[in-house]
């Protein structure tokens, strides 16, 4: 194992889409992952959409999954993946952005060759900081 592969220098995240953006949450916050039932199906209404939490329009065309976080089901759009981000890819939000961003649980941004991923704290968005 090289120093670049050290677990201390990577962050395990679950990435997902919401609106037309890519987000990620630290993997330890995700208790379970499941397929979302179709709209109108029994149990389909007991989840909150990630877009609602993030203040974005809900995407209904993309396949949906559910993340269980803090005992609540959160609907997210595909693609959903467990990934490792290297420490050098992750940047704290600049103060000017952090003060103006309307996403309360936004914590950092990860810059990758194929685009940016906003790291969010789903527990904070759900009102659970314990």
N, C-alpha and C positions, 0 to 999 in steps of 0.2 A: 504494500500500500504506500503510495507516495503521499507527500504532504498535501497535494491538491485533492486527494481522495479522502482526506481526514473527515470523519463525521462532525468534528468541531468547526469545519470550514464550509459546511453545507447546511441548508435549511430544507427539511422535507415539507412539501406543500401539496395540497390538492388544488389543482387549477380547474377553472370552469369558465364558461361564457355567461354573461348577463348583459342584456341590451346588445350592443355590437362590440363590447369590450371584453378583454380577458382579465380575470381576477384570480387570486389565489388566497388560500387560508392555510395557516400552519396545520400540518397533518394531525397533530395531537388534538386539535379542536373537533375533528370529525370522528364521531362515534360509530357511524355506519353509512353505507352508500347503497342505494337501491334504485330500481327503475320507478319512475313516477307513473301512477295510473293515468289512463286517458282522462281528459276533461269530462266531467259529468259522471265518472265512475265512482263507486262507493269508495270513500276514503280520499278522493281527489281534492276535496276542499279543506283538508286538515293541515295543509302545508302552507307556508308563506313563501312567496316567490322572492328570490334574491334581488330581482329588479325592484320590487317594492321596497325592500330594506335599503337598497342603494339609491332610490329615487330615480330609477330609469324606467322606460317603457318595457312592459313584459313581452318577451319573445315567445310566441306560441308556435312558430313553424319548426323550430329546431327540436330534435328529440330531447326530452327532459329526464333528469335524474333527480334524486333526493339525497341531500346530505343531512344526517342527523347531527345536530350541534346543540349542546346545552339542553338536551331533551326535546328539542323542537325539530320539525322537518322543514328543510329549506329547499325549494325547487330551484334547480339550476339547469342551464342549457349545456348540451354537448359542444365540444369535447370536454370530458371530465377525465383528469389523469392525476396519478400520484407521481410527483417529480421531485428531483433534488435541484435546488438552486445554489450555485456557488456564492460564497460571501461577497466576492468582488462584483457580482451582478446586482446586488441589492443596495439601494440608496434610500436614505431617509428623505422624506419629502422636504423640499426647501421650505423655510418658515413662511415665506410669502404665499406659497401654494397651500401649505397646511392650514393657514388662517382663512383661506378663501374657498377651499374645497367643501362641497356640500355633503360629502360622504363622511359621516361621523366616525366610522370604524376604519377609515383609511390609515395605514401605518407606514407604508414604504412603496417604492416602485422597483421592480426588477427589470433590467434592460437586457434583452436577449437578441440574438441575430434576427429573429423573425418578428420582433416587436416588443412592446412594453406590457408588463403585467402589474396590475395594482394589487398589492398585498393588503388584505383587509382582516379585521378582527370580527368574525361573525358573532362571537359571544357578546362583544360590546354592542353590535347592531341589534342583537336580540335582548339587550338589557341585562345580560348575565356576565358580570365580571369576576365571579367567584371561581 
